Amino acid sequence: MEFSSELLKKFLKEKRSQTNLTQPQLAEKAGVGLRFIRDIEQGKQTLRMDKVNQVLQLFGHELAPVPLNRKKYLDETS
């Protein structure tokens, strides 16, 4: 599985919904700004990894390297 802002966006929205947290509540619990939560949920392409991990840790997750689909990558750069 390849990392994408869409995957992170979907994951966070689902977890927030499952735990009945509003964006402001999640921001407060994670110790990040409300704008940062909104940036994630809007699919912003550039985010600070340490802050993303602060949010993900609330749900027992963290960012990690994942193998690329090398064929897909080579096809896109050709």
N, C-alpha and C positions, 0 to 999 in steps of 0.2 A: 504494500500500500504506500502510496506516495503522499507526502504532506501537501496540503493545499489550504489556503485561507478558507475555502468553502467547507472543507472537512472540519476545521476548527470551529467555524461559525455554526455549523449544524450540531456538532457535539455540544458546544456550550449552550446553545438554545434548548436542546433536549434536556440536558442536565439541569439547567435552571428551571425549566418547566416541571420536571419530575420532583424537584425540591421546593416548588412553589415560592421561588425567590424572585423578587423584582430586580431589575438592573441596579438600582441604588443599593438594595440590600446585599447583592452579590459583591458589588464594588467595596462596600464597607467591610464585609466579612473577609475579603481577599486582601484588603489593604491597598487597593488601587483606586484610581479615579473613575468616576462614572463614565467619563469620555473614553477611557481605555476599554471598558466593557462594551460600550457602543461601537467603538472601532472594530473590536473582534467580531461582534454580531453583524456588522455591516460588511465584513469580508476584507478589511484593510490588508493590503499585501505586506506592509512592513510593520512589524511589531517587535518590541523588546522581549527577547526570550525569557529573561528573568521574571518579568512581570506576567507573561503568559503562564509560566510555571507557578507563580503565586496563585493564580486563578485555578489552574488545573489541579493543584494539590488539594483544594477543597473537595474535589471529587475523586481523589485517590489516583490521579494520573500526572504524567509529566511529558514534556517534549522529549523525543528520542530520535536518533538517526534511523532511517528506514532505507532498505535497498531501493534503488531506482529501477524502473522498468527500462533497461538499457536500450532495447529495441525501440520503444516509444520515443525515448529521448533522442536517439539518432535519427529517427524518421522526422521529428519536428525540427531538427537543426539542418536538415538537408535542403 
